[in-house]
Structures are given as structure tokens and as C-alpha cells.
Amino acid sequence: MKIGMNMLLWTNHVTEQHFGIVDDLKKTGYDGIELFFGEGSEKYYSGLGHHFSSIDMGVTGVASLSAEQNIASPDKKVREAGLERLKWSIDMGEAANAEVLCGPFHSTFALFTRQPPTLDEKKWSNEMLLKAAEYAKGANIILTPEAVNRFECYLYNTMADLGEMVQTVNHPNLGAMFDTHHANIEEKSQSGAIKTIAPYLKHVHISENDRGTPGKGQIDWDDVFSALKEIDYHGWVTIEAFSTAIPEFANAINVWRNYSPVEEVYTEGFKLISQGLGIIK
């Protein structure tokens, strides 16, 4: 397993000014970082990818869709716009040497119809995810849609639902991701959810119940790590924590306060994962 750190704790747009942070993460023992693909060009992401490769830091990425790009929309033009955005994210991911592209891109984050998901919405989303996965095959990137909690999404909330979606799409470049924060809200147990999604699991987010320092909250980490070892998971285990560093982004994800000291998040979080999974650095 490889341990990663999501850069959204500091910024939603990594530039050279953040390279010192990445250097600190490498010194701590991290194997790579996770970038949010929000803006930028292929040249920009290629430059980032080249730098991170030169210091032996791997890359994973996060993608999202706006309301005008919702691939679960009844409007075909909106769905097609969403597919183009996913292709753009895949192109940027390829330029940055990303291995995995994760996020709740099966639909639009925090966009609600005020009704339960319909079979048509899932069908529309699946059709676009299949096309995106085929496109990702050419970039050697694995897409890992994310089930998120009921307050942020209505289409996919649980590992059971997410597993059904991955099975239906049935493409080798489409897997699933598991996030401990969302599972803490939606699942009966962390280990049970991990075992449910095990056949399709390609990415893991380590996130405390309050989005602060992993190990300083209510998540049952013994349950999480024992399950990951039991299913013999091999892949990225990436910390996702948030702060108010970028007000616009923080407001978009309803972050109104800082949960933990930044250095504590990545240093104590790394210790928790490496000890919990028996990873020796």
C-alpha cells in the first residue's frame, strides 16, 4: 500500500509555491500527493507531474462536475458536457502522471432534486461513466467514483449502491473508492462497508469524522485497518482533510472552521496509517 496526502488541506490549485509542502510530506514518509483538477492546462499539469516524478512522489487526482455538467441529468446536452469535463480531467491527470482519478463525479456534488434517485438517473450516469472509463483506458488511469453522505449527494451514499454501479458499468478502468468520513455517516460499520466494496475497491480516503487529524476523532480505525488487511487491499491510502485556507473552496464544501493544526494532520495521520497497516518506512 502507498500512503498519500490530499493537497486540499492547503490549496485547490497546486503551484511551485507549494513544492516546499510536498517536500515536507516526502520527508514525513508519504509516497505521493492528491491533486484537485479544477483549472489549468496540460502544460501546467505536465510541469507538476514532471516535478513530482523527479522527487519520486506519485500522484492521484480528484475530479468534480458542475451543475451544467451533471452526467445524471435528464438533459442530454448537460450529460455530454459532463462527459467532456471528465475527459478533460483524465487528460490533465495523464499529463500529471496520475494513477487514479477519484471523486463524486457520478453526478454533481451538492445538487439535489429533493427526490430519491431514479433508475433513469443511474442509467444516464452509468452510460457516461462507461464512456469515460473507456477514455481513461487510453491514459492508463483508473476512475474511482465516490459514494458520499446524504447531505452532499443523493445518487450514491453507500458501498452497496456504489458496488452495484461499478458492476453494472463493468469496465476494467472503473473501480470504486471508500471514504471513512462518509462511511461513518452512512454505513453500519467501517469493516462491513469495506468488505462489501472489496471486489471493486481501487482507492481509499482516510478522513476523520470531523475532517481533522485522523485518530483524533470518533472513527474506529482498528476496524478500518483490520478490514483493509483482511481483504488484502493494495493501492493508495490517502488522507483527506480540510481547512479554511481557500475561502471560496471552503465555502463550497461547507467548511466554516479549522479542525486541527495542519502539521498535526499530516504527521499524526501518517503515523496512524503506517502503524495501523504495518507499513514500515
C-alpha positions, 0 to 999 in steps of 0.5 A: 500500500502507498500512503498519500496526502490530499493537497486540499488541506492547503490549496485547490490549485497546486503551484511551485509555491507549494513544492516546499509542502510536498517536500515536507510530506516526502520527508514525513514518509508519504509516497505521493500527493492528491491533486484537485483538477479544477483549472489549468492546462496540460502544460501546467499539469505536465510541469507538476507531474514532471516535478513530482516524478523527479522527487519520486512522489506519485500522484492521484487526482480528484475530479468534480462536475458542475451543475451544467455538467451533471452526467445524471441529468435528464438533459442530454446536452448537460450529460455530454458536457459532463462527459467532456469535463471528465475527459478533460480531467483524465487528460490533465491527470495523464499529463500529471502522471496520475494513477487514479482519478477519484471523486463524486463525479457520478453526478454533481456534488451538492445538487439535489432534486429533493427526490430519491434517485431514479433508475433513469438517473443511474442509467444516464450516469452509468452510460457516461461513466462507461464512456469515460472509463473507456477514455481513461483506458487510453491514459492508463488511469483508473476512475474511482467514483465516490459514494458520499453522505446524504447531505452532499449527494443523493445518487450514491451514499453507500458501498452497496449502491456504489458496488452495484454501479461499478458492476453494472458499468463493468469496465476494467478502468472503473473501480470504486473508492471508500471514504471513512468520513462518509462511511461513518455517516452512512454505513453500519460499520467501517469493516462491513462497508469495506468488505462489501466494496472489496471486489471493486475497491481501487482507492481509499480516503482516510478522513476523520469524522470531523475532517481533522487529524485522523485518530483524533476523532470518533472513527474506529480505525482498528476496524478500518485497518483490520478490514483493509488487511483482511481483504488484502487491499493494495493501492493508495491510502490517502488522507483527506482533510480540510481547512479554511485556507481557500475561502471560496473552496471552503465555502463550497464544501461547507467548511466554516472552521479549522479542525486541527493544526495542519502539521498535526494532520499530516504527521499524526495521520501518517503515523496512524496509517503506517502503524495501523497497516504495518507499513514500515518506512 
